[in-house]
Amino acid sequence: MTYTDFETDTRLNPLDLVERMAALNEWSFERSAEDEITISLEGRWTDCHISFQWMDEVEALHVACAFDLKVPEKRKTEVLRLLSLINEQMWIGHFDLWSKEGVIMFRHALLLAGAEATDRQCEVLMECAIEAVERYFPAFQFVVWAGKSAREAMDATLFETVGEA
């Protein structure tokens, strides 16, 4: 065993931080394994199911946020166009379509490479996932349920109002 192997073995599992964050906020969660935890939250537009996975072999904390929207086969091509437009706008993370299941999810990973995660990093990772879903969920609905084109959905979603009515 080298010195760096010994250091790696003593690092904390960042999912312990995520579990503590969920417990303190009284969020519904399940720790299905040592390397995975799932949190369910009610969002403004949809419920979010956020899965954190610790990938020890690459020292990365992965987050995947799925939400309640199933993409029918006939709308997959337009949803893929929308994903491309959305991902061009993203600075952190990206959206994927899991074709077999017809599920869209936001994904991102925090590469730690020898460092330990902090409470704040775990919190921000989760916030990024939720904010991305909340921002773009209406666009996905426009394409899937309203039959709009990807461009129409993006234009409607990115339209920002000034002030309040």
Beta strands, then each sheet from edge to edge (+ up, - down):
strand 1: 28-33
strand 2: 36-42
strand 3: 47-55
strand 4: 60-70
strand 5: 94-98
strand 6: 103-111
sheet 1: 1+ 2- 3+ 4- 6+ 5-
end
